[in-house]
Amino acid sequence: MKILFRLVVLCCLITGTSIFAQKQNFIVELQSFKNDSIIRTVGNTTKTDLYERYEQESWQVIPLGNSQYQIELIEFQNYARRKNMGKKWRSTQSNYSFLPDAENIFTGKKLIVTVLKKGIKVEGDSTITDANKMGIQNSFFGTLFLGKNKMSNKDYSLKTKNKDGSLIYEFVNTDKLTFEPASFYKISPKSELGYDFNQDKTYQSIYERKEYDWSKRDSVIASYENWTSITERVKTIVEVDEAYTAHYRDENHVIHDSVYSKTNVTFKGKLTNFDPNSHISIDFTESLPGSYKRKAFVIHPEKDGTFAFKMYLDEPMEFTFWHHEVTPMILAPGDDLYLTLNMDAFDETIKWTGRGSEKNQFLADQFLFEEENNLKPRNYYDQLREAYANLDADEFKNLCDSLYTLKANFIKKYRATLPPQQYLGHLYNSYLTNYSSKQNFPRSQSYYRKEAGKEPLKIDDSYSDFREDFHADNDLMSFAADYNHTIREIVYFDLYDQFRDENQISFSGMDKHYQQRVLYTKLVYSGLSAYYLNYISLGDIIQRGSWDLVQKTMADFREEYPNTKLLNKIETVYAKAQTVSPGQMAYDFELDDLEGQKVKLSDFRGKVVYLDFWGTGCGPCRYQIENYSAKLKEKMKDKDIVFIYVACEANTERVKKYMDENNVGGVKLIAKDQEPIIRDKYWFNGIPEYYIIDKNGKIVERDAERPGYLIRNPKSLLDALNIPFEDKSTEELSTL
């Protein structure tokens, strides 16, 4: 609860500065790492406990004039763990892990702070202004965040609680203070964007106290030695009211103008030896379940190689800087970045300066480090493929651990300079990659050893003992960039499978599988881990589950996680899924067949349509076509059904050659330049993808069964034809 009062102080701290005179709005970010080593000695017995804490909060500060400021908490994260006991990270706010984007008592509550001559007045929600009853006034000045000289708790007191619920704090011994007004810490401007304060400190405290020892049924004297190290950072970001137009290219390569009424990110730089006829692209990926759309901002450098770009961001985002070669970068609110780059050498010449440069210089340094140590993703997995065929189980685990240690040690060197989320994200990303690599060994070694002409190894159960050191319920793992993908693989394709085997649980059909997955999550996980895992499961269900299951699971998620960031994301996905849900009209495309004739989907009204979206470069697509498509058509030859193949590519000759070689009948179309539209309207990324359309042009089923399944169980096709079907098979067919 102390965060309210930190910002109350913050408003007071910066009132005497020139920035506030400009009446601009601010975002104030506070971050801290704290490590405590507590040594407790009773007689000859000594015990050491290690505690870690990570905190971050963001507040919006709006000057109202007349020494008044509106403050509002917009983000808060507070985690702690008892490290030496192997405890999981948990929020210190409650026994239930805190959702960082969920509402708490401060979120969305607009408080008014008035600076008085000898104190401050706080007005707002009565629940918040009465929070001093919970004892938090003792931490009113408990955290140093904007200066070097900390006030003693004896220098302030709560003077009055007004009838309207507002609180007035008065300062004692004001003759000892620098008062500008109520500015308890001296501030110096650092840049046009605001102020930064960074501090690393270590201190020791030694004390004794009497404690009751239940084993002795008596009081004992316990001596404590407490070593504490704290890293604190504060960043004040000015939200500039400045219109700026950026050129934006969508996933279909259409250029738009994106107009920002205010900006809080500035990115400038200079390229040497660059291509003056080309442009700079700042790419990013819109990543949602079932939707991975690459988008970009387009910048044209001046003749001397200089460029400038501005935008507004609510939170940090990952981008890729592209000009013939690529380098990763992160833009965050308040960044004022400058990049110099020689295109003749590229990676070796990347130099970032300015506000926010540390996190991007780390990415450039990391790229070179991974290149020098053969750890870039492609090289890393090449090492593993070779190891699958040539190492035994223990040797493989040792290899994975050594690669992880190498990467982790590099990342740890940057702890003092990286924002906490980025530091934790890279560290846990390496940790998850290590686990995932070891997890894949039993299956992968069998394949690669056979490919090398060797007998597969017999893997003993003891191989998986690394699971015992893995805490999937660790909240801070969610900072990892690949968290959703990797934790899905680890939890649902390793730990869950083990759980099912141990409890002899089986399922028939994907809906049953997803239902059991959700129950498993609720049984085993809690807090932030359950939040993300339920989101991942819901994303899978929306893409591949029955519509009844989609609606039920969506309603459950809304009830359990209201007003959260992931709910807002999944609502976007759900809205898209509704457009291809049963009963919706299928998009009426008009495409060329392999002879160049125009064909529309609506040409086949009156018939059931089985749509097969495929490509010549897709192995599973070809496998289904070559082994099952002709058999399925033969099985359905007397039925009122048409089979349409839509090749998701542009090379007509290649598609025609393949279809002729495999004697594929039916309607054969090619998407060409309409492929992005087809993928969007029918909402798929990967292929093959199958749809069943009824005689009226309405969707019966999206992500329908593959031909290999339908040969043995054609129920969905027969349902669309209104033909009864008796299902005599209970065998799981999803692998066909």
FIFI-695321 format. One record per residue (C-alpha): residue number from 1; x negated, y negated, z. Coordinates in steps of 0.5 Angstrom, whole numbers, plus 500, padded with zeros to 3 digits. Example, Ala and Ser with C-alpha at 12.3 -4.5 7.8 and 13.67 -1.06 7.14 Angstrom:
2
<1, <475, 509, 516>>
<2, <473, 502, 514>>
END
This chain:
736
<1, <500, 500, 500>>
<2, <494, 495, 501>>
<3, <494, 494, 493>>
<4, <500, 489, 494>>
<5, <495, 485, 499>>
<6, <489, 485, 494>>
<7, <493, 482, 489>>
<8, <496, 477, 493>>
<9, <489, 475, 495>>
<10, <487, 475, 488>>
<11, <492, 470, 486>>
<12, <489, 466, 492>>
<13, <482, 467, 490>>
<14, <482, 464, 483>>
<15, <487, 458, 484>>
<16, <481, 454, 484>>
<17, <478, 456, 477>>
<18, <479, 452, 470>>
<19, <482, 458, 467>>
<20, <488, 458, 472>>
<21, <489, 450, 470>>
<22, <490, 453, 463>>
<23, <496, 456, 465>>
<24, <494, 463, 461>>
<25, <497, 470, 463>>
<26, <492, 475, 466>>
<27, <491, 482, 467>>
<28, <487, 484, 473>>
<29, <484, 491, 473>>
<30, <481, 494, 479>>
<31, <477, 500, 479>>
<32, <473, 504, 485>>
<33, <469, 510, 486>>
<34, <468, 512, 493>>
<35, <464, 518, 496>>
<36, <464, 519, 504>>
<37, <459, 524, 507>>
<38, <461, 525, 514>>
<39, <457, 529, 519>>
<40, <460, 532, 525>>
<41, <456, 534, 531>>
<42, <459, 538, 537>>
<43, <453, 540, 542>>
<44, <449, 545, 537>>
<45, <454, 545, 532>>
<46, <454, 541, 525>>
<47, <459, 541, 520>>
<48, <458, 536, 513>>
<49, <464, 534, 509>>
<50, <464, 531, 503>>
<51, <470, 527, 500>>
<52, <471, 523, 494>>
<53, <476, 518, 492>>
<54, <478, 514, 485>>
<55, <482, 508, 485>>
<56, <485, 504, 479>>
<57, <490, 499, 479>>
<58, <492, 493, 474>>
<59, <496, 487, 475>>
<60, <499, 482, 471>>
<61, <498, 475, 474>>
<62, <503, 469, 471>>
<63, <501, 462, 473>>
<64, <508, 459, 475>>
<65, <505, 452, 476>>
<66, <505, 448, 483>>
<67, <500, 453, 486>>
<68, <505, 459, 485>>
<69, <504, 465, 481>>
<70, <508, 471, 479>>
<71, <504, 478, 480>>
<72, <506, 485, 478>>
<73, <503, 492, 478>>
<74, <503, 495, 472>>
<75, <498, 501, 473>>
<76, <496, 505, 479>>
<77, <492, 511, 480>>
<78, <489, 513, 487>>
<79, <486, 520, 487>>
<80, <482, 524, 493>>
<81, <479, 530, 494>>
<82, <475, 534, 499>>
<83, <469, 536, 495>>
<84, <465, 541, 499>>
<85, <472, 545, 500>>
<86, <473, 546, 493>>
<87, <480, 542, 494>>
<88, <483, 540, 488>>
<89, <484, 532, 486>>
<90, <491, 530, 489>>
<91, <494, 523, 490>>
<92, <493, 520, 497>>
<93, <500, 517, 496>>
<94, <504, 523, 497>>
<95, <503, 531, 498>>
<96, <506, 531, 491>>
<97, <501, 529, 486>>
<98, <502, 522, 483>>
<99, <504, 521, 476>>
<100, <500, 515, 474>>
<101, <505, 512, 470>>
<102, <511, 513, 474>>
<103, <514, 508, 478>>
<104, <512, 507, 485>>
<105, <514, 502, 490>>
<106, <510, 496, 487>>
<107, <511, 498, 480>>
<108, <516, 493, 476>>
<109, <517, 489, 482>>
<110, <515, 481, 481>>
<111, <512, 478, 487>>
<112, <512, 470, 488>>
<113, <505, 468, 491>>
<114, <505, 461, 493>>
<115, <498, 458, 496>>
<116, <499, 453, 502>>
<117, <494, 449, 505>>
<118, <492, 453, 510>>
<119, <495, 460, 508>>
<120, <499, 464, 503>>
<121, <507, 465, 502>>
<122, <509, 472, 499>>
<123, <516, 472, 496>>
<124, <520, 478, 493>>
<125, <523, 485, 494>>
<126, <525, 486, 501>>
<127, <522, 493, 501>>
<128, <515, 490, 499>>
<129, <515, 484, 503>>
<130, <516, 488, 509>>
<131, <511, 493, 508>>
<132, <506, 490, 513>>
<133, <511, 494, 518>>
<134, <507, 500, 515>>
<135, <500, 498, 518>>
<136, <497, 495, 512>>
<137, <496, 488, 514>>
<138, <489, 491, 517>>
<139, <487, 492, 510>>
<140, <489, 486, 507>>
<141, <482, 484, 506>>
<142, <479, 491, 506>>
<143, <477, 491, 499>>
<144, <472, 487, 496>>
<145, <473, 485, 489>>
<146, <471, 478, 486>>
<147, <465, 476, 490>>
<148, <459, 478, 495>>
<149, <462, 475, 502>>
<150, <467, 479, 505>>
<151, <472, 476, 510>>
<152, <473, 479, 517>>
<153, <480, 481, 519>>
<154, <479, 476, 524>>
<155, <480, 471, 520>>
<156, <487, 471, 518>>
<157, <494, 473, 521>>
<158, <501, 474, 519>>
<159, <504, 468, 522>>
<160, <511, 468, 520>>
<161, <517, 472, 517>>
<162, <522, 468, 514>>
<163, <529, 469, 514>>
<164, <529, 471, 506>>
<165, <524, 476, 507>>
<166, <518, 472, 505>>
<167, <512, 473, 509>>
<168, <507, 467, 511>>
<169, <499, 469, 512>>
<170, <495, 464, 516>>
<171, <488, 463, 516>>
<172, <484, 463, 522>>
<173, <477, 459, 523>>
<174, <478, 455, 517>>
<175, <472, 451, 518>>
<176, <468, 457, 517>>
<177, <471, 458, 510>>
<178, <470, 455, 503>>
<179, <477, 453, 501>>
<180, <479, 451, 494>>
<181, <484, 452, 496>>
<182, <485, 459, 499>>
<183, <479, 461, 495>>
<184, <475, 466, 499>>
<185, <470, 468, 495>>
<186, <466, 464, 490>>
<187, <467, 465, 483>>
<188, <463, 464, 477>>
<189, <466, 464, 470>>
<190, <462, 469, 465>>
<191, <466, 469, 459>>
<192, <472, 466, 455>>
<193, <476, 472, 457>>
<194, <476, 472, 464>>
<195, <471, 474, 470>>
<196, <468, 480, 472>>
<197, <465, 483, 478>>
<198, <461, 489, 479>>
<199, <458, 492, 486>>
<200, <455, 498, 488>>
<201, <453, 499, 495>>
<202, <452, 504, 501>>
<203, <452, 503, 508>>
<204, <452, 508, 514>>
<205, <456, 508, 521>>
<206, <454, 512, 527>>
<207, <459, 513, 533>>
<208, <462, 518, 538>>
<209, <469, 520, 540>>
<210, <472, 525, 545>>
<211, <476, 530, 541>>
<212, <480, 536, 544>>
<213, <477, 543, 542>>
<214, <483, 548, 542>>
<215, <478, 554, 542>>
<216, <475, 551, 549>>
<217, <482, 548, 551>>
<218, <478, 542, 553>>
<219, <475, 535, 551>>
<220, <469, 535, 547>>
<221, <464, 529, 545>>
<222, <463, 529, 538>>
<223, <458, 525, 534>>
<224, <459, 522, 527>>
<225, <455, 520, 522>>
<226, <458, 517, 516>>
<227, <455, 515, 509>>
<228, <459, 512, 504>>
<229, <457, 509, 497>>
<230, <462, 505, 493>>
<231, <462, 503, 486>>
<232, <467, 497, 485>>
<233, <469, 493, 478>>
<234, <474, 488, 477>>
<235, <475, 485, 470>>
<236, <480, 479, 469>>
<237, <483, 479, 462>>
<238, <486, 473, 459>>
<239, <492, 474, 455>>
<240, <491, 469, 450>>
<241, <497, 466, 446>>
<242, <495, 466, 439>>
<243, <498, 469, 433>>
<244, <493, 473, 429>>
<245, <495, 477, 423>>
<246, <491, 484, 421>>
<247, <492, 488, 415>>
<248, <495, 495, 417>>
<249, <495, 501, 412>>
<250, <500, 507, 414>>
<251, <499, 514, 413>>
<252, <502, 513, 406>>
<253, <496, 508, 404>>
<254, <501, 503, 404>>
<255, <498, 496, 406>>
<256, <502, 492, 411>>
<257, <501, 486, 415>>
<258, <501, 487, 423>>
<259, <502, 480, 426>>
<260, <500, 479, 434>>
<261, <503, 474, 438>>
<262, <498, 474, 443>>
<263, <491, 478, 443>>
<264, <487, 481, 448>>
<265, <481, 484, 444>>
<266, <476, 481, 440>>
<267, <472, 485, 435>>
<268, <466, 482, 431>>
<269, <460, 484, 428>>
<270, <455, 484, 422>>
<271, <453, 489, 417>>
<272, <446, 489, 413>>
<273, <445, 493, 407>>
<274, <453, 494, 406>>
<275, <457, 495, 400>>
<276, <460, 489, 398>>
<277, <466, 492, 394>>
<278, <468, 496, 400>>
<279, <472, 495, 406>>
<280, <471, 497, 414>>
<281, <477, 501, 416>>
<282, <478, 502, 424>>
<283, <482, 509, 424>>
<284, <486, 511, 429>>
<285, <491, 518, 430>>
<286, <498, 517, 432>>
<287, <498, 524, 436>>
<288, <505, 527, 438>>
<289, <507, 534, 438>>
<290, <508, 536, 431>>
<291, <506, 529, 428>>
<292, <498, 527, 427>>
<293, <498, 521, 423>>
<294, <492, 518, 421>>
<295, <493, 510, 420>>
<296, <488, 504, 420>>
<297, <486, 497, 420>>
<298, <483, 494, 414>>
<299, <477, 489, 414>>
<300, <474, 486, 409>>
<301, <467, 483, 411>>
<302, <464, 476, 409>>
<303, <458, 476, 403>>
<304, <453, 476, 409>>
<305, <456, 482, 412>>
<306, <460, 479, 418>>
<307, <467, 481, 420>>
<308, <472, 479, 425>>
<309, <478, 483, 428>>
<310, <483, 481, 433>>
<311, <489, 485, 436>>
<312, <493, 486, 442>>
<313, <493, 493, 447>>
<314, <496, 495, 453>>
<315, <491, 501, 454>>
<316, <485, 503, 452>>
<317, <485, 507, 445>>
<318, <480, 511, 441>>
<319, <478, 509, 434>>
<320, <474, 511, 428>>
<321, <469, 505, 425>>
<322, <469, 507, 418>>
<323, <464, 504, 412>>
<324, <462, 510, 408>>
<325, <460, 513, 415>>
<326, <463, 514, 421>>
<327, <462, 512, 429>>
<328, <467, 513, 434>>
<329, <469, 507, 438>>
<330, <474, 505, 444>>
<331, <478, 498, 444>>
<332, <481, 496, 451>>
<333, <485, 490, 453>>
<334, <480, 485, 455>>
<335, <474, 487, 450>>
<336, <470, 482, 447>>
<337, <465, 486, 442>>
<338, <460, 485, 437>>
<339, <457, 491, 433>>
<340, <450, 490, 429>>
<341, <449, 496, 424>>
<342, <444, 497, 418>>
<343, <448, 502, 413>>
<344, <441, 505, 411>>
<345, <440, 508, 417>>
<346, <447, 508, 421>>
<347, <447, 512, 427>>
<348, <440, 510, 429>>
<349, <441, 503, 428>>
<350, <448, 502, 432>>
<351, <448, 496, 437>>
<352, <454, 494, 441>>
<353, <454, 488, 446>>
<354, <459, 484, 449>>
<355, <465, 485, 454>>
<356, <466, 493, 453>>
<357, <460, 495, 450>>
<358, <458, 500, 455>>
<359, <463, 505, 453>>
<360, <462, 504, 446>>
<361, <454, 504, 446>>
<362, <455, 511, 450>>
<363, <459, 514, 444>>
<364, <453, 512, 440>>
<365, <448, 515, 444>>
<366, <452, 521, 445>>
<367, <452, 522, 438>>
<368, <445, 522, 437>>
<369, <444, 526, 443>>
<370, <448, 531, 441>>
<371, <445, 531, 434>>
<372, <438, 532, 437>>
<373, <440, 538, 441>>
<374, <444, 541, 436>>
<375, <451, 540, 440>>
<376, <455, 536, 435>>
<377, <462, 540, 435>>
<378, <460, 544, 428>>
<379, <453, 546, 431>>
<380, <456, 548, 437>>
<381, <461, 553, 434>>
<382, <456, 555, 429>>
<383, <451, 557, 436>>
<384, <457, 561, 439>>
<385, <459, 564, 432>>
<386, <452, 567, 432>>
<387, <452, 569, 439>>
<388, <458, 573, 439>>
<389, <455, 578, 434>>
<390, <448, 578, 438>>
<391, <449, 577, 445>>
<392, <452, 581, 451>>
<393, <457, 578, 456>>
<394, <452, 576, 461>>
<395, <448, 573, 456>>
<396, <454, 569, 452>>
<397, <456, 566, 459>>
<398, <449, 564, 461>>
<399, <449, 560, 454>>
<400, <455, 557, 455>>
<401, <453, 554, 462>>
<402, <447, 552, 459>>
<403, <450, 548, 454>>
<404, <455, 545, 459>>
<405, <449, 543, 464>>
<406, <446, 540, 458>>
<407, <452, 536, 456>>
<408, <454, 534, 463>>
<409, <447, 532, 465>>
<410, <447, 527, 460>>
<411, <454, 524, 461>>
<412, <452, 523, 469>>
<413, <447, 518, 467>>
<414, <452, 514, 465>>
<415, <457, 514, 471>>
<416, <455, 507, 473>>
<417, <456, 504, 467>>
<418, <462, 507, 464>>
<419, <470, 506, 466>>
<420, <472, 511, 471>>
<421, <477, 514, 466>>
<422, <472, 515, 460>>
<423, <466, 518, 465>>
<424, <471, 523, 468>>
<425, <474, 524, 461>>
<426, <468, 526, 458>>
<427, <465, 530, 464>>
<428, <472, 534, 464>>
<429, <472, 535, 456>>
<430, <465, 539, 457>>
<431, <468, 543, 463>>
<432, <474, 545, 459>>
<433, <470, 546, 453>>
<434, <465, 551, 457>>
<435, <471, 555, 460>>
<436, <475, 555, 453>>
<437, <468, 558, 450>>
<438, <467, 563, 455>>
<439, <475, 565, 455>>
<440, <474, 567, 447>>
<441, <468, 571, 448>>
<442, <472, 578, 449>>
<443, <476, 577, 442>>
<444, <471, 573, 438>>
<445, <465, 578, 439>>
<446, <469, 584, 437>>
<447, <471, 580, 430>>
<448, <464, 578, 429>>
<449, <460, 584, 431>>
<450, <464, 588, 426>>
<451, <463, 583, 421>>
<452, <455, 584, 422>>
<453, <456, 591, 422>>
<454, <456, 592, 429>>
<455, <460, 596, 434>>
<456, <464, 591, 439>>
<457, <462, 591, 446>>
<458, <466, 594, 451>>
<459, <468, 588, 456>>
<460, <468, 589, 463>>
<461, <474, 586, 467>>
<462, <468, 583, 472>>
<463, <467, 578, 465>>
<464, <472, 574, 467>>
<465, <470, 572, 474>>
<466, <469, 565, 472>>
<467, <476, 564, 472>>
<468, <475, 564, 480>>
<469, <472, 557, 479>>
<470, <477, 554, 475>>
<471, <482, 549, 478>>
<472, <487, 548, 472>>
<473, <491, 544, 477>>
<474, <486, 539, 478>>
<475, <489, 532, 476>>
<476, <483, 529, 474>>
<477, <482, 534, 468>>
<478, <488, 530, 465>>
<479, <483, 524, 463>>
<480, <479, 529, 458>>
<481, <480, 527, 451>>
<482, <482, 534, 448>>
<483, <486, 536, 455>>
<484, <493, 537, 452>>
<485, <490, 542, 446>>
<486, <485, 545, 451>>
<487, <489, 546, 457>>
<488, <495, 549, 453>>
<489, <490, 554, 450>>
<490, <487, 556, 457>>
<491, <493, 556, 461>>
<492, <498, 559, 456>>
<493, <493, 564, 452>>
<494, <489, 566, 458>>
<495, <492, 565, 465>>
<496, <499, 566, 463>>
<497, <497, 572, 459>>
<498, <493, 575, 465>>
<499, <499, 573, 470>>
<500, <504, 577, 465>>
<501, <500, 583, 465>>
<502, <499, 583, 472>>
<503, <506, 583, 473>>
<504, <508, 587, 468>>
<505, <513, 581, 464>>
<506, <515, 582, 457>>
<507, <519, 578, 452>>
<508, <522, 579, 446>>
<509, <523, 573, 442>>
<510, <520, 566, 442>>
<511, <525, 563, 446>>
<512, <524, 568, 451>>
<513, <517, 566, 451>>
<514, <518, 559, 452>>
<515, <523, 560, 458>>
<516, <518, 564, 461>>
<517, <512, 559, 460>>
<518, <516, 554, 463>>
<519, <518, 558, 469>>
<520, <511, 560, 470>>
<521, <509, 553, 470>>
<522, <513, 551, 476>>
<523, <511, 557, 480>>
<524, <504, 556, 479>>
<525, <503, 549, 478>>
<526, <505, 542, 481>>
<527, <504, 535, 480>>
<528, <500, 532, 474>>
<529, <498, 538, 472>>
<530, <505, 541, 472>>
<531, <507, 534, 468>>
<532, <503, 535, 463>>
<533, <504, 543, 462>>
<534, <511, 542, 462>>
<535, <510, 536, 456>>
<536, <506, 541, 452>>
<537, <511, 546, 453>>
<538, <517, 542, 451>>
<539, <513, 539, 445>>
<540, <512, 547, 443>>
<541, <519, 548, 444>>
<542, <522, 542, 440>>
<543, <517, 544, 434>>
<544, <519, 552, 434>>
<545, <525, 553, 439>>
<546, <532, 554, 438>>
<547, <536, 548, 438>>
<548, <540, 550, 444>>
<549, <533, 551, 448>>
<550, <531, 544, 445>>
<551, <537, 540, 448>>
<552, <536, 544, 455>>
<553, <529, 543, 456>>
<554, <529, 536, 454>>
<555, <535, 535, 459>>
<556, <531, 538, 464>>
<557, <524, 534, 463>>
<558, <528, 527, 463>>
<559, <531, 529, 470>>
<560, <525, 531, 473>>
<561, <520, 526, 470>>
<562, <524, 519, 468>>
<563, <521, 513, 466>>
<564, <514, 516, 465>>
<565, <509, 515, 459>>
<566, <510, 522, 457>>
<567, <517, 522, 457>>
<568, <517, 516, 452>>
<569, <513, 520, 447>>
<570, <517, 526, 447>>
<571, <523, 522, 446>>
<572, <520, 519, 440>>
<573, <519, 527, 438>>
<574, <526, 529, 440>>
<575, <529, 523, 435>>
<576, <525, 526, 429>>
<577, <527, 533, 431>>
<578, <534, 531, 431>>
<579, <534, 529, 424>>
<580, <532, 536, 422>>
<581, <536, 540, 427>>
<582, <542, 545, 425>>
<583, <548, 541, 421>>
<584, <544, 535, 419>>
<585, <543, 534, 411>>
<586, <537, 536, 408>>
<587, <533, 531, 405>>
<588, <535, 531, 397>>
<589, <528, 531, 394>>
<590, <526, 531, 387>>
<591, <520, 534, 385>>
<592, <517, 537, 378>>
<593, <517, 544, 377>>
<594, <511, 547, 374>>
<595, <513, 546, 367>>
<596, <514, 538, 368>>
<597, <522, 538, 369>>
<598, <525, 534, 375>>
<599, <529, 539, 380>>
<600, <533, 536, 386>>
<601, <535, 540, 392>>
<602, <542, 538, 391>>
<603, <542, 542, 384>>
<604, <543, 548, 388>>
<605, <549, 546, 392>>
<606, <554, 552, 393>>
<607, <548, 557, 394>>
<608, <544, 558, 400>>
<609, <536, 556, 400>>
<610, <530, 559, 403>>
<611, <525, 553, 402>>
<612, <518, 555, 403>>
<613, <513, 550, 404>>
<614, <506, 552, 402>>
<615, <499, 551, 399>>
<616, <494, 555, 395>>
<617, <488, 553, 400>>
<618, <493, 556, 406>>
<619, <491, 564, 407>>
<620, <497, 565, 411>>
<621, <501, 562, 406>>
<622, <498, 566, 400>>
<623, <499, 573, 405>>
<624, <506, 572, 406>>
<625, <507, 570, 398>>
<626, <503, 576, 396>>
<627, <505, 581, 401>>
<628, <513, 580, 402>>
<629, <516, 574, 398>>
<630, <518, 579, 392>>
<631, <520, 584, 397>>
<632, <525, 579, 400>>
<633, <528, 577, 394>>
<634, <529, 584, 392>>
<635, <532, 585, 398>>
<636, <537, 579, 397>>
<637, <538, 580, 390>>
<638, <545, 581, 390>>
<639, <546, 575, 395>>
<640, <548, 568, 393>>
<641, <541, 565, 395>>
<642, <535, 562, 392>>
<643, <528, 562, 393>>
<644, <524, 555, 392>>
<645, <517, 554, 393>>
<646, <514, 547, 394>>
<647, <507, 547, 393>>
<648, <504, 541, 398>>
<649, <498, 539, 393>>
<650, <497, 536, 387>>
<651, <494, 540, 382>>
<652, <499, 543, 378>>
<653, <494, 548, 374>>
<654, <491, 551, 380>>
<655, <498, 552, 383>>
<656, <501, 555, 376>>
<657, <495, 560, 375>>
<658, <496, 563, 382>>
<659, <504, 564, 381>>
<660, <503, 567, 375>>
<661, <497, 572, 377>>
<662, <502, 574, 383>>
<663, <508, 574, 379>>
<664, <512, 570, 383>>
<665, <519, 569, 381>>
<666, <524, 563, 384>>
<667, <524, 556, 383>>
<668, <517, 553, 383>>
<669, <516, 546, 385>>
<670, <510, 541, 386>>
<671, <510, 536, 391>>
<672, <504, 532, 388>>
<673, <504, 524, 391>>
<674, <510, 526, 394>>
<675, <507, 530, 399>>
<676, <507, 525, 405>>
<677, <514, 524, 404>>
<678, <516, 531, 404>>
<679, <512, 533, 410>>
<680, <515, 527, 414>>
<681, <522, 528, 412>>
<682, <522, 536, 413>>
<683, <517, 534, 419>>
<684, <511, 539, 419>>
<685, <504, 538, 419>>
<686, <501, 545, 418>>
<687, <503, 550, 413>>
<688, <507, 555, 411>>
<689, <513, 552, 414>>
<690, <520, 555, 412>>
<691, <527, 552, 412>>
<692, <534, 555, 411>>
<693, <539, 550, 408>>
<694, <546, 552, 407>>
<695, <551, 552, 401>>
<696, <553, 545, 403>>
<697, <546, 542, 403>>
<698, <546, 542, 411>>
<699, <540, 545, 415>>
<700, <541, 552, 418>>
<701, <534, 553, 421>>
<702, <528, 549, 421>>
<703, <521, 553, 422>>
<704, <525, 559, 420>>
<705, <522, 566, 420>>
<706, <517, 568, 415>>
<707, <519, 573, 409>>
<708, <515, 579, 413>>
<709, <520, 578, 418>>
<710, <526, 577, 414>>
<711, <525, 583, 410>>
<712, <526, 587, 417>>
<713, <531, 582, 420>>
<714, <534, 578, 415>>
<715, <540, 576, 420>>
<716, <538, 568, 420>>
<717, <539, 569, 412>>
<718, <545, 573, 413>>
<719, <548, 568, 418>>
<720, <547, 562, 413>>
<721, <551, 567, 408>>
<722, <557, 568, 413>>
<723, <555, 576, 412>>
<724, <555, 580, 419>>
<725, <549, 583, 421>>
<726, <548, 588, 426>>
<727, <541, 588, 429>>
<728, <538, 595, 431>>
<729, <531, 593, 432>>
<730, <528, 590, 439>>
<731, <521, 590, 436>>
<732, <517, 584, 437>>
<733, <516, 581, 430>>
<734, <513, 575, 430>>
<735, <506, 577, 428>>
<736, <509, 579, 421>>
END
